[in-house]
Amino acid sequence: MLSSRRSRRFAALLAALAALVLVAAGCGGREPQTGQESKTINIGYIAWDEDIAVTYLYKELLERKGYAVNATELEVGPIYAGLAQGNPDLFLDAWLPQTHADYWQQYGPQLEDLGVWYDQGTLNIAVPKYLTDVNSIEDLKGRGPEFGGVITGIDPGAGLSRTTKDSAIPAYGLGGEYALQTSSTTAMLAALEKATKEQKPIVVTLWHPHWAYARYPLKDLQDPKGAMGQAEQLHAVGRAGFAQDFPEVTEMIKKFRLTDDQLASLENEINNAQKGQEQLAARKWADAHPEVINTFAGP
C-alpha cells in the first residue's frame, strides 16, 4: 500500500510540475473567464486524513451542482507553488499560523485566504476514556509502571514527536519514568487498537483532527503548562482571482465549518472505505448528515 501511494504521489508530482511549466510558458493554467462562472475546478490535496476527507466531500457536493472537479494528490510544497502559478485552483488544508508558515510567507501574498473552517488543530497526549483517574498529563507522574514506562508515539521526525520529547516530557517531569517510543502512525494506531480492545492502559501521542477519536474511546489529557503548543487553524486557500472566478464556491467555503466530532466522523467514514471509494464514502456521509451540509451547501 505504501509503495502504491508513493507511486501515485510521484506521478501526481510529475503532473503538477508539468502543469507549472505550462503555466510559466503561458500555455496552460486557468482559462480566461467571460463573466460567467467556470464549471471546472482543480483541487490539490495532501495525503493527510482531514484533507482527503474534505476534498472528496467538496468534490461530491460540487459535482452535484454541475461542476467538473479534478482532485489531485500532491506534496504540500508543489501545492503552494502551483496555487501561486494558478493551478490548482483550491487547497482546503492550509495549517496556519505555524505548520505552513514558511510556505505562507513565500506564497501567501499571491494567494487568496478564503477563511477558516476548523480551528482546533492541536497536538495532544491521549489515553482511553476508561482510565477515569488520568485526566491531565500531570496525572501520568508516578504511574510509569502501569503504562510500561512508554508513551507510544508516531514517526521520530514528526513535529508531534519532537514536541512530546523536548517539551512535554521535561515540563511534567516524566523523563525518569517514561520513554517516547517512536516508529510510525500505523504502529501507534495498531497498539492503540489492541490496548482498547483489551481495556488495558496506554498513553499515545495524537492530534486533532484525526479519525481515531471517532473510532476509539479516547480523551486528550489536559495540558495546564501548555507544553504541547497552541491550536492552529485550517484554512481554505485559492489561487489569485479565485473568488471572482468561482463566486458560488467561494460563498460555500466562507460558510463551511466542521466541529471536531463532525470532522472525525467524516474522516473515519472515508478511512474505512476501500481505496478508490473515497468519494462514495463522502457521499454516504453527506447523505447521512444533511443538517451539516445544508449549513454551507444548501439543500
N, C-alpha and C positions, 0 to 999 in steps of 0.2 A: 504493500500500500504506500509506504514511504517513497520507494523508488518511482512509483507511478505518479505520486504527487509532485516529486521533484521534476520528473519529465514534463508534466503539464505546466509547472511553473516556468521551466526553461523555455518551452515552446511559446508560452504566453509572453515571456520577457522578450524573446526574439521578435514576436509580432509587434509588441509595443515599441521596441527600438526601431523597427522598420517604419512604423507609423510616424514616429518622431522625425525620422529622416525625411519622410514625405512632407510633413508639415514644414520642416525647416527649408525644404526646397520649393515650397509654395505649391506643391502638387497634391496636398492632402489636407486633412483637418476638417473643421466643421464647414458645412455647406452654407453659403450665403443665405440669409433669411429675406423673405419678401413681404414681411409684415404679418405673415401667418405662422403660427407656432409649428415648428418642426415636429414630426411624429417619429423620428428616430433618435434614440438617446443611448449613449455609450456610458456604462457604469464600470469603473475599475474597482476591484476589491482585493483586500489582502486575506491571507489564509488564517484569519482569526475568527473564532466561532461567531462572535457578535456581528462581524462584518458580512460573513457568509449568510447569516440569518436575515439581516435587514436588507441586503442586496437582493436576495431571492424573493423576499416579501415585496419589495418595490417592483421587481420585475413582473411578478404576478399581478399586482394592482395596476401598474401602468399598462400592461398588455390588455387588461380588462377595459381600459379607457381608450384603446386603439393605438397605443404606441408600439413601435418595434424596438425592443430593448436588447442590447448586446451587453452581456456581463462577462468581464474578462478578469481572471485572477493574475495579479502581478505582485512583485515586491513593492514595499512602501516607497522606496526611492524613485523608481520609474513612474509610479502613480503621480507623485507630486510634480516630477519633471514633465510628465505628459499633460497634466492639467494646465501647467504653465504654457505649454505649446498649443493647447486647445483640444487635446484628445487624450484621455476620455473627457466626457462632459461633467461627470459627477463622481464623487467619492464620499461615502457615508460614514467613515470611521476615522476621522482626524482626532487624535488624542491630544488635547491641549489643557493647560499651557506647558506641560513638561515633556511627555513622551515624544511628541513630534516637534519639539521646539526648534531643533536645527533645521528641519525641512520648512517649517513655517517662517523662520527668519529668512531663509533663502528664497522661498517661492511665494510666501503669503501676500506680498504686495501685488502679485499678478493674479490672485485668485479671489473668489467671492465666498465669504463666510456666510452660509445660509442658515446658521443657527444651531443651537444645542438641542439634541433630542434625548440625551441621557446625561445625568450629572453626578453619578455615583461610581466612577471608575476608580476603584480602590484596591490597594494591596492589603492582604489580610492573613492572619493566622487563625485557623478554624479547627473546631472539634465537633464530634457528633452531639446532637441535642440530648442524647440520653446521659451524657456526662453533666448532670444538673448542677454540680457544685464547682464546675470550671467555667467561669464566665468572663474572665479577664486574663490577659497574658500574665499578669501578676500571680494568678492562681496556679500557674504551672510550677512555680518555685517550690522546691521541697517534694515534688511528686515525680521526679525523673524516673525512678524505677518502674512506676506504674505505666509509663509510656516507653519503656525500654531505653530510656535516655536518648530518644531520637525525635526530631522534628522532621517529618517526611516532606521533602521539597521536590522541586522540578529541575530544570536544566541548570547546571552550575553557572552558566554565563548569563542567566536571566537577571533582570533588574530586581525581581522579587527575591531571588536567592541572595543577591548582594545586600539588599535592604534587611533581610532577616538575619543574615550572618553578621553584618557590620554595624547594624543599628539596633534591632530589636533584642537580640540575644544579650549584647552587652548592657543595654539600657535597663533590662529587667533582671540582670544578674544570673542568667541561666547558663552561662558558659561552663560552669563546673559540673552541670547535670545533664545538659543536652548537647548533642551534635546535630548540625543540619545535614541530613542525608540527601544528597542530590543525585539525580540520574536523568529523569525525563518526566514530562507531564503525564505521559501514558503510564509509566511505572507508579507515579504518585496516585493516579486515579485507580489503578488496579489494587494497590494497597488499601486505599480508602474503601473501595467496594467490598473487599474481603473483610475488613475490620467491621464495617457497619452490618454486614450480613451476620457476623458472629457476635455483634454487640460488644466488641472489645474496644478498649481505649486507643485512640490515635489522635495525633495532632499534625496538621498539614499546613502547608502554605498554599493559599488560593487567592483569587482576585475576582472582583466584580467588573463586568458581567461574566458569569460562567454558568453553563447548564448544570453543573454538579449541584448547585443549590436547589434545582428543581427535582433532581433525581435522588439525592441522598438527604438524610435528616441532619443538616449542618447548621451551625451557628458560628458567626465571627466572634472572636474574643475581643472584648473591649481593649482599647489601647490608650489608657489615660496619659501616657508620656508622649504620644504622637510619634512613636518610633517608626511606624510604617508609612508615614507621609500623609499628605492631604489628598482629598478626592480630586479626580480630573473629570473633564467634560468631554463628551463625544459630540463632535460637530459634523454636519454635512457641509461639504465644500464643493463649489462648482468652478469651472473654468471661467475666464473673463467673458462677460456677456451672457452668462447662463440665465440669470433672472429675466433678462429681456427676451431671450430666445425661447425660454420654457416657463412662461408665467404661471400656467396651471400647475406644473410640477413644483415650482418654487413655492406656491401657496400651500400645497400639500406638505412640503418639507417644513415650512415655517410653523405649521400646526402639529407636526409629528412629535409625539412624546411616548416613551415607554417607561413604565415603572420597572424596578428591579425584578419583581416577580413575573411580570409580563415578558420581559426580555429573556429571562432564564427559561420560561416555558417555551417561547419560540425557538430558542437555541436547542433545547432538549428535543423538541419535535424534529428539527432538521438534523441534529446529530444522530438521531435514531434511524433516519432514513437511509436507504441504500444509496451508494454512490451513483450520481446522475439523477437522483429523485428529489433533489433539494427543493426545486420549485413546487413539485407536487406536495411536499411536506409543508411548505409555506402556504400553499392554497388551503390545505386541510386546517392549518392553524387559523388562517384568516376567516374561513367559514365558521370556525368554532368560536371566534371572538369578534362578532360584528360590532359589539359595543366599543371595542378599541379601534377598529378600522374606521367606523363612522366619525370618529373624532377628527380625522385628518383627510380621509379619502372619500368620504361621503358614502351614501347607501349604494 
